[in-house]
Every structure is written in structure tokens, then in C-alpha cells.
């Protein structure tokens, strides 16, 4: 039986679900983005402007977005809401 770590399950769920994550580093910095890929030692996060390679040993905590109104996780829904706001305004 293969052993799957909790962090592997977490980042795999974020990658497959297309969800963005918020990662806090040991120095207090906050990094957000979608998981593009990950391995045993690092996670590659991308957002609209950049890609950031984060080494796992520097992560203090990570959060998976579960907000149904999140424009990062649901860009089509956010675009529709913006279009409706423009038409209503």
C-alpha cells in the first residue's frame, strides 16, 4: 500500500480543483495563487502576474479557498457579476 502524505493530498486537491491557496511563510509573508505543480520539496504557485516557487520547508500554514464567490476560483462567475453590475449601474 502506497503512503500518501497530508500535504500531498492537500496540494493535489488544490491542483486538480483549480482552487487557489493562501500560503503563509515562516517569515510572515503571505503568498497566494493557484498550484501549478508541486513535488517533495517545493510548490509552484501562479497568479495573474507571476509564478512563485515556494520551498515547503519555509511554509508555516496553507489554506485552500472554499469561497463560492471567489473571483480567483470562479473567474466566469466573477466576470458575469461584473457585467451585471455594469449593466445595472
Residue frames relative to the residue before (quaternion, step in Angstrom):
aa qw qx qy qz dx dy dz
X 1.0000 0.0000 0.0000 0.0000 0.00 0.00 0.00
X 0.3841 -0.7372 0.5149 0.2093 3.57 -0.83 1.01
X 0.3611 -0.7230 0.5552 0.1969 3.53 -1.06 0.84
X 0.0801 -0.7797 0.6206 0.0236 3.59 -0.84 1.02
X 0.3506 -0.7561 0.5147 0.2011 3.56 -0.68 1.09
X 0.6349 -0.5319 0.4027 0.3897 3.56 -1.26 0.42
X 0.6703 0.4908 -0.3169 0.4575 3.59 0.91 -0.83
X 0.6173 0.5295 -0.3505 0.4645 3.59 1.06 -0.63
X 0.6426 0.5126 -0.3117 0.4766 3.59 1.01 -0.81
X 0.6464 0.5361 -0.3100 0.4458 3.57 0.97 -0.90
X 0.7313 0.4180 -0.2474 0.4788 3.58 0.71 -1.05
X 0.6024 0.5479 -0.3549 0.4594 3.59 1.11 -0.56
X 0.6466 0.5094 -0.3121 0.4743 3.59 0.99 -0.84
X 0.6522 0.5065 -0.3095 0.4715 3.59 0.99 -0.82
X 0.6627 0.5079 -0.2982 0.4625 3.58 0.98 -0.85
X 0.7153 0.4516 -0.2571 0.4672 3.59 0.80 -0.99
X 0.7112 0.4570 -0.2561 0.4689 3.58 1.05 -0.74
X 0.4015 -0.7287 0.4682 0.2975 3.58 1.24 -0.23
X 0.4173 0.7094 -0.4617 0.3307 3.58 1.22 0.44
X 0.3668 -0.6949 0.5525 0.2781 3.53 -1.15 0.45
X 0.2674 -0.7528 0.5854 0.1380 3.49 -1.22 0.58
X 0.2561 -0.6996 0.6380 0.1946 3.49 -1.33 0.41
X 0.0890 -0.7956 0.5993 -0.0013 3.54 -0.75 1.11
X 0.1669 -0.7511 0.6307 0.1010 3.55 -0.96 0.91
X 0.3054 -0.7653 0.5452 0.1547 3.53 -0.88 1.00
X 0.6901 -0.4913 0.3395 0.4088 3.56 -1.25 0.33
X 0.6843 0.4679 -0.2877 0.4797 3.60 1.12 -0.58
X 0.6197 -0.5785 0.3271 0.4176 3.61 1.30 0.11
X 0.4943 0.6647 -0.4325 0.3560 3.60 1.23 -0.18
X 0.2765 -0.7437 0.5913 0.1443 3.54 -1.14 0.77
X 0.0336 -0.7844 0.6190 -0.0199 3.56 -0.82 1.05
X 0.0298 -0.8020 0.5966 0.0028 3.58 -0.86 0.94
X 0.3362 0.7306 -0.5592 0.2012 3.52 -1.21 0.51
X 0.5616 -0.5610 0.4699 0.3862 3.52 -1.32 0.00
X 0.4777 -0.6521 0.5046 0.3031 3.54 -1.07 0.75
X 0.2186 -0.7808 0.5747 0.1113 3.54 -0.64 1.12
X 0.7405 -0.2180 0.1393 0.6202 3.55 1.09 -0.80
X 0.0764 -0.7818 0.6162 0.0571 3.54 -1.30 0.24
X 0.1111 -0.7622 0.6305 0.0955 3.52 -1.30 0.34
X 0.7982 -0.3112 0.2111 0.4706 3.56 -1.26 -0.30
X 0.8029 0.3270 -0.1289 0.4814 3.58 1.05 -0.78
X 0.8287 0.1657 -0.0411 0.5330 3.61 1.08 -0.50
X 0.2283 -0.7253 0.6334 0.1437 3.51 -1.41 0.32
X 0.2115 -0.7543 0.6076 0.1308 3.57 -0.96 0.88
X 0.0883 -0.7987 0.5953 -0.0004 3.57 -0.57 1.24
X 0.0624 -0.7910 0.6067 0.0480 3.56 -1.02 0.76
X 0.0727 -0.7410 0.6639 0.0701 3.50 -1.22 0.66
X 0.7902 -0.3364 0.2034 0.4702 3.59 -1.23 -0.15
X 0.7840 0.3690 -0.1753 0.4674 3.59 0.97 -0.81
X 0.8424 0.1137 0.0101 0.5266 3.60 0.94 -0.83
X 0.2716 -0.6662 0.6497 0.2455 3.47 -1.46 0.04
X 0.0766 -0.8015 0.5924 0.0268 3.55 -0.95 0.86
X 0.2611 -0.7338 0.6100 0.1457 3.51 -0.95 0.98
X 0.0676 -0.7997 0.5965 -0.0098 3.56 -0.63 1.17
X 0.3172 -0.7419 0.5602 0.1872 3.55 -0.80 1.00
X 0.5283 -0.6892 0.3978 0.2959 3.56 -0.74 1.07
X 0.6275 0.5515 -0.3565 0.4182 3.60 1.02 -0.63
X 0.6711 0.4844 -0.3000 0.4743 3.61 1.24 -0.28
X 0.5590 0.6109 -0.3851 0.4073 3.63 1.28 -0.07
X 0.2204 -0.7656 0.5887 0.1371 3.55 -0.94 0.92
X 0.7893 -0.1105 0.0679 0.6002 3.62 1.08 -0.66
X 0.1239 -0.7787 0.6123 0.0576 3.54 -1.26 0.53
X 0.1334 -0.7960 0.5896 0.0307 3.55 -1.04 0.86
X 0.2936 -0.7389 0.5859 0.1568 3.54 -0.98 0.92
X 0.4433 -0.7027 0.4912 0.2615 3.57 -0.83 0.98
X 0.0378 -0.7962 0.6038 0.0006 3.56 -0.93 0.92
X 0.4121 0.7225 -0.4521 0.3222 3.57 1.30 0.28
X 0.3809 -0.7522 0.4969 0.2055 3.59 -0.59 1.15
X 0.7038 0.4286 -0.2600 0.5033 3.62 1.21 -0.38
X 0.3899 0.7501 -0.4594 0.2727 3.59 1.27 0.16
X 0.3803 -0.7449 0.4969 0.2313 3.63 -0.65 1.05
X 0.6040 0.5544 -0.3585 0.4464 3.62 1.17 -0.44
X 0.7326 0.4227 -0.2258 0.4833 3.59 0.97 -0.89
X 0.7895 0.1850 -0.0782 0.5800 3.58 1.11 -0.71
X 0.0653 -0.8532 0.5157 0.0424 3.64 0.50 1.13
X 0.6227 0.5388 -0.3579 0.4401 3.63 1.02 -0.65
X 0.6555 0.5021 -0.3065 0.4735 3.57 0.99 -0.82
X 0.6470 0.5138 -0.3185 0.4647 3.60 1.00 -0.80
X 0.6431 0.5124 -0.3213 0.4698 3.59 1.00 -0.80
X 0.6384 0.5209 -0.3193 0.4682 3.58 1.00 -0.81
X 0.6591 0.5006 -0.3074 0.4696 3.61 0.96 -0.86
X 0.6437 0.5090 -0.3212 0.4726 3.61 1.02 -0.77
X 0.6476 0.5106 -0.3204 0.4661 3.58 0.98 -0.81
X 0.6468 0.5100 -0.3137 0.4723 3.60 0.98 -0.81
X 0.6418 0.5220 -0.3220 0.4604 3.60 1.02 -0.77
X 0.6465 0.5096 -0.3171 0.4709 3.58 1.01 -0.81
X 0.6766 0.4939 -0.2927 0.4611 3.58 0.92 -0.88
X 0.6815 0.4794 -0.2834 0.4747 3.57 1.06 -0.73
X 0.6891 0.5143 -0.2767 0.4290 3.57 1.10 -0.72
